[in-house]
Amino acid sequence: MEDGPEILMPPDLLGGAWANDVRVHLTQHEVTLDFLRRDPYEDIAICVARVSCSGIVAVDLLDKLAKVVPQWAASSLPPEVFDALRERLPDLPLEEDEG
């Protein structure tokens, strides 16, 4: 768990949101992430959350994801999905989980 301020969560956000796609929009001063829930049966998607942030926060997010996604992938994904991910993202430092 990271050190930092106590995070207060409004009750209506406690459930979070499920997304299976994301769109990224860039301007000179900010990054906007639209998290989408795509319907598996219809060609439609609903934006379940929109987050806009400064470029510095976006770089921090990228750094944090680069640290945790490889660990998660190695320990949680089926081998064939893990191998496909390594092919798709060859620069991501994905290593086999030895545990």
Secondary structure, DSSP 4 states (H G I P E B T S, - for coil): ---SPPPP--GGGTT----SEEEEEE-SSEEEEEEEEE-SSSS-EEEEEEEEEEHHHHHHHHHHHHHHHHHHHHHHS-HHHHHHHHHH-TTS-------
